[in-house]
Amino acid sequence: MISFSIVTVVLNDLEGLKRTQRSISKLEGAVFEWIVYDGGSGANTTDFLTSLGRDVKWVSMADQGIYDAMNRGVALCSGEYVVFMNAGDTFHDSNTLAQALETLSANNQVADILFGGAMLSFPNSGRMHYRPPRHVTHSLWHGLPANHQATYYRKTLLEITPYDLQYRLCGDYYLTATLINKGAYAVYLDHPLAIFEVGGLSLQRRKEIFVEPYRIQRDILGIPIHYRLASMAKRFVSITGAMLLSR
């Protein structure tokens, strides 16, 4: 049977980690393990992780940033597929992994990546918006086909192609673009798999959210400049809309 590894990266966010743990504790219908890589948050976090016993495999050690921690988390995984649910992220419901399992098992060809839907949560306004997965043919020129929390990667691919630490904000876009560019086979599940709270680093570090995708589109995907500029304009509109919805 297909098994999953859930990787959570945390740094000084115990309440977010507890929220993710509560979501994970409700999962049913699939074999999974939970891996936590803590960047050195201190005793409160390690005491909480210790209290969970065998329900979690964890390490607390300084790292070089979120994508370095995610790479290190992958090294601890034993599942066939990996999904990244960092501190504060939650699964959509208790059947999420079972639905992912059903989709992955239904394909004759072994899937390298599963792209699923996600509910976007705007906490300040209380709004929710469903984002379906998009086919890579139509979406990768601009950005991720699905939210990172609703994307499942075959672990062997992550071992061969880890996150590139030069991308501080868009390492997930780099990873997906690189894997698809190498011929990774993707499947899709048009159903919410995760709840993603809008308003994190992507809205705070606005320079990188424009510069890094431009570099990925140029250097990894080889996209012509007019498409890169169109993507930049589209990104500006999307960020503006997200900021308005967050009010």
C-alpha positions, 0 to 999 in steps of 0.5 A: 500500500502507498504510504505518506510522509508529512513533513512539518518545518517550524521555528518559533511557532508553537501554536501553529505547530499544535494546530497542524498536529491537531489536524494530523491527529484526525487523519484516517484511511491511509498509512502515514508518518509525521516528520517535524524539523524544528529550527531551534525554537527552544524548550517549549517546542521540544517539550511538546514534541517529546510529549507526543511520543511515537506519533512524531519523528522530530529533530531540533537543530539550526538550519539555513532557512525553510527550504534547507529544513525541508530538504533535511526533513525529506532525509528522515522520511520513509513514505513513498510520497511526501507532503509539506504541511508546515507549522500552522498548515492544516489538512482539509478534513480527516479523509484527505490522505485517503482521497490522495491515496485513491487518486494515486492508486487509480492510475496505471502509471506511477505518478510522480506528483499529485496536484490537489485543490486548496481552500484559501483562508483570509483570516482578517476578513473571514473569507474562504476561496477554493483554488482548484489544481491547474494543469501544468500545460496551462499554468506552469509558465506563470506559477505553481499548478497547486498550493504547496500544501496540496502537492504530493511528491514521490520521495525518490524525486525529492532525493534526486532534486532537492530544493535549491537554497538560492530561492528563499521564497519560491523554492517550491516553484523551482522544484515543481518547474524542474521536476516537470521539465525533467518529465515528471508525470502528474495527476490531479485531484479537483478537491480541497486537500488543504486549508492555506492561510493567505498573508504569509511571506509571499505578501511580506517579501514582495520583491522576491515574489517578483524576482524569483519567479522571473529567474525560474521562468528564464533559467529553468523553463526557458520561457520567452521574455514577453511571457515572463513580463505577462506573468509579472503583471498577472502576479501583481494583480493576484497579490493586489487581490489577495491583499484586498481580500485579506482586509 
